[in-house]
Amino acid sequence: MLDNIFSAIVQLLLFMIIPFVWWIVTSKGKVRFFEWIGLKKIQTNNYYRLLSYWILILLGLFIVAFFIMPFIVSLEDSATTSQFYGKGIKVLASALIYSYIQTGLAEEIFFRGFLAKRLIAKFKFLLGNITQAFIFGLLHGILLYQTIGLIKAIFVVLITGTIGWFEGYLNEKQSGGSIVTSWLLHGTTNLLAALSVMFI
């Protein structure tokens, strides 16, 4: 458990280094760091619409995670599920930390909080969001390439890139720039994946 907490903190700090340095250099103290990356209260005119989108996207991710991804990456090889495979309830706390802090928060701070916001500011929403989503997908494909091969890695890039695009859309177009929406979505998706293999 302590190892998981330590790993989560280290990964979170590593994913925050580049955004933090960039913020120091470019913001000149005009805005607080957490506001700058979107780690702030969700702002929306219609919480029901936001919740509806969030649930629909979560259902889509559920379908992808449990009916499509297993054909591409085995549950034993997936970074999200391999460490929890068959270990039961005793790893629930570790799964929560991994899902919501180590991957969910860390990746959302870097990809949607830092990268997406900078790219969208420079290239407008459509191109900026597509670019961050592609980079997000590409990183996942590169990490799995050695294990699954080129063709399956391309599918991973497309699937995770699409997920990244929807997360960027939810944050920027439905949540007033808050990354809390995608953080909760990302963490919940990873937790469901972990829960699905804990009792195998």
C-alpha positions as CSV (number, residue, x, y, z in Angstrom):
1,M,0.0,0.0,0.0
2,L,2.8,2.5,0.9
3,D,4.6,1.5,-2.3
4,N,1.4,2.4,-4.3
5,I,1.0,5.8,-2.5
6,F,4.7,6.5,-3.1
7,S,4.5,5.5,-6.8
8,A,1.3,7.6,-7.3
9,I,3.0,10.7,-5.7
10,V,6.1,10.3,-7.8
11,Q,4.2,9.9,-11.0
12,L,2.0,12.9,-10.2
13,L,5.0,15.0,-9.5
14,L,6.8,13.8,-12.7
15,F,3.7,14.7,-14.8
16,M,3.6,18.1,-13.2
17,I,7.2,19.2,-13.7
18,I,6.9,20.4,-17.3
19,P,3.5,22.2,-16.8
20,F,4.9,23.8,-13.6
21,V,8.1,25.1,-15.2
22,W,6.1,26.3,-18.3
23,W,3.6,28.1,-15.9
24,I,6.5,29.8,-14.1
25,V,8.1,31.0,-17.4
26,T,4.9,32.1,-19.1
27,S,2.3,33.1,-16.6
28,K,4.4,35.6,-14.6
29,G,2.2,35.1,-11.6
30,K,-1.0,36.4,-13.3
31,V,-2.9,33.2,-12.6
32,R,-2.5,30.5,-9.9
33,F,-1.0,27.2,-11.1
34,F,-4.0,25.0,-10.4
35,E,-6.4,27.5,-12.1
36,W,-4.0,27.6,-15.1
37,I,-4.1,23.8,-15.6
38,G,-7.9,23.7,-15.0
39,L,-7.8,22.0,-11.6
40,K,-10.8,24.0,-10.4
41,K,-14.5,23.8,-9.8
42,I,-16.6,22.7,-12.8
43,Q,-18.4,25.6,-14.4
44,T,-21.4,24.8,-16.6
45,N,-24.8,26.2,-17.4
46,N,-26.3,22.8,-17.5
47,Y,-25.2,20.2,-15.0
48,Y,-27.8,17.7,-16.4
49,R,-26.4,17.9,-19.9
50,L,-22.8,17.6,-18.6
51,L,-23.8,14.6,-16.5
52,S,-25.6,13.0,-19.4
53,Y,-22.5,13.4,-21.7
54,W,-20.3,12.1,-18.9
55,I,-22.5,9.0,-18.4
56,L,-22.8,8.4,-22.2
57,I,-19.0,8.6,-22.7
58,L,-18.4,6.4,-19.6
59,L,-20.8,3.8,-21.2
60,G,-18.9,4.0,-24.4
61,L,-15.6,3.6,-22.6
62,F,-17.1,0.6,-20.8
63,I,-18.0,-1.0,-24.1
64,V,-14.5,-0.3,-25.5
65,A,-12.7,-1.5,-22.4
66,F,-14.6,-4.8,-21.9
67,F,-15.6,-5.8,-25.5
68,I,-13.0,-4.3,-27.8
69,M,-9.7,-3.8,-25.9
70,P,-9.4,-7.4,-24.7
71,F,-9.0,-8.4,-28.4
72,I,-6.1,-6.0,-28.6
73,V,-4.4,-6.2,-25.2
74,S,-4.8,-9.1,-22.9
75,L,-6.0,-8.4,-19.4
76,E,-2.7,-9.8,-18.1
77,D,-0.6,-7.4,-20.2
78,S,-2.6,-4.3,-19.7
79,A,-0.9,-1.8,-17.5
80,T,-4.2,-0.8,-16.0
81,T,-5.2,-4.3,-15.0
82,S,-2.1,-6.6,-14.8
83,Q,-1.1,-5.5,-11.2
84,F,-4.6,-6.2,-9.9
85,Y,-5.3,-9.5,-11.8
86,G,-6.8,-12.1,-9.5
87,K,-5.8,-10.4,-6.3
88,G,-9.3,-9.7,-4.9
89,I,-10.5,-7.1,-2.5
90,K,-7.2,-6.7,-0.7
91,V,-6.0,-4.5,-3.6
92,L,-9.0,-2.2,-3.7
93,A,-7.3,0.7,-2.0
94,S,-4.3,0.3,-4.3
95,A,-6.7,0.2,-7.3
96,L,-8.3,3.5,-6.1
97,I,-5.0,5.2,-5.7
98,Y,-3.7,3.9,-9.1
99,S,-6.9,4.8,-10.9
100,Y,-7.6,8.3,-9.5
101,I,-4.2,9.6,-8.6
102,Q,-1.4,7.8,-10.4
103,T,-3.0,7.6,-13.8
104,G,-6.2,9.7,-13.7
105,L,-5.0,12.9,-12.1
106,A,-1.4,12.7,-13.4
107,E,-2.4,12.2,-17.0
108,E,-5.2,14.7,-16.9
109,I,-3.0,17.4,-15.5
110,F,-0.4,16.8,-18.2
111,F,-2.6,16.0,-21.3
112,R,-5.8,18.0,-20.7
113,G,-4.6,20.5,-18.1
114,F,-1.3,21.5,-19.8
115,L,-1.0,20.2,-23.3
116,A,-4.6,20.6,-24.5
117,K,-5.0,24.1,-23.0
118,R,-1.8,25.4,-24.6
119,L,-2.6,23.8,-28.0
120,I,-6.2,25.0,-28.0
121,A,-5.0,28.6,-27.1
122,K,-2.5,28.5,-30.0
123,F,-4.5,26.6,-32.7
124,K,-8.2,26.9,-31.5
125,F,-10.3,24.1,-30.2
126,L,-10.6,21.7,-33.1
127,L,-6.9,21.4,-34.1
128,G,-5.7,21.8,-30.5
129,N,-7.9,19.1,-29.1
130,I,-7.2,16.7,-32.0
131,T,-3.5,17.3,-31.5
132,Q,-3.5,16.6,-27.8
133,A,-5.7,13.5,-28.3
134,F,-3.3,12.2,-31.0
135,I,-0.3,12.7,-28.7
136,F,-2.2,11.0,-25.8
137,G,-3.1,8.0,-28.0
138,L,0.4,7.8,-29.5
139,L,2.0,7.6,-26.1
140,H,-0.3,4.7,-25.2
141,G,0.5,3.0,-28.5
142,I,4.2,3.4,-28.1
143,L,4.1,2.0,-24.5
144,L,2.3,-1.1,-25.7
145,Y,4.0,-1.6,-29.1
146,Q,6.7,-4.1,-27.9
147,T,4.0,-6.3,-26.3
148,I,1.2,-6.2,-28.9
149,G,2.9,-5.3,-32.2
150,L,2.3,-2.5,-34.8
151,I,-1.2,-3.2,-36.0
152,K,-2.7,-3.6,-32.5
153,A,-0.7,-0.5,-31.3
154,I,-2.3,1.5,-34.1
155,F,-5.7,0.5,-32.8
156,V,-4.6,1.5,-29.3
157,V,-3.6,4.9,-30.6
158,L,-7.0,5.4,-32.3
159,I,-9.0,4.2,-29.3
160,T,-7.1,6.1,-26.6
161,G,-6.8,9.1,-28.9
162,T,-10.6,9.2,-29.3
163,I,-11.0,8.9,-25.6
164,G,-8.6,11.8,-25.2
165,W,-10.6,13.9,-27.6
166,F,-13.8,13.3,-25.7
167,E,-12.1,14.2,-22.5
168,G,-10.8,17.4,-24.0
169,Y,-14.3,18.2,-25.3
170,L,-15.9,17.6,-21.9
171,N,-13.4,19.9,-20.2
172,E,-13.3,22.7,-22.6
173,K,-16.8,22.8,-24.0
174,Q,-18.9,21.5,-21.1
175,S,-17.0,22.2,-17.9
176,G,-15.7,25.7,-18.2
177,G,-12.1,24.5,-18.6
178,S,-12.1,22.3,-15.5
179,I,-10.2,19.1,-15.8
180,V,-12.1,17.6,-12.9
181,T,-14.7,16.2,-15.4
182,S,-12.0,14.2,-17.3
183,W,-10.2,13.3,-14.2
184,L,-13.2,11.6,-12.7
185,L,-14.0,9.9,-16.1
186,H,-10.4,8.7,-16.5
187,G,-10.2,7.4,-12.9
188,T,-13.6,5.7,-13.0
189,T,-12.7,4.0,-16.3
190,N,-9.4,2.7,-14.9
191,L,-11.1,1.6,-11.6
192,L,-13.8,-0.4,-13.5
193,A,-11.0,-2.1,-15.5
194,A,-9.2,-3.0,-12.3
195,L,-12.3,-4.2,-10.6
196,S,-13.1,-6.4,-13.6
197,V,-10.0,-8.5,-13.1
198,M,-9.5,-8.4,-9.3
199,F,-11.8,-11.4,-8.7
200,I,-10.7,-13.6,-11.7
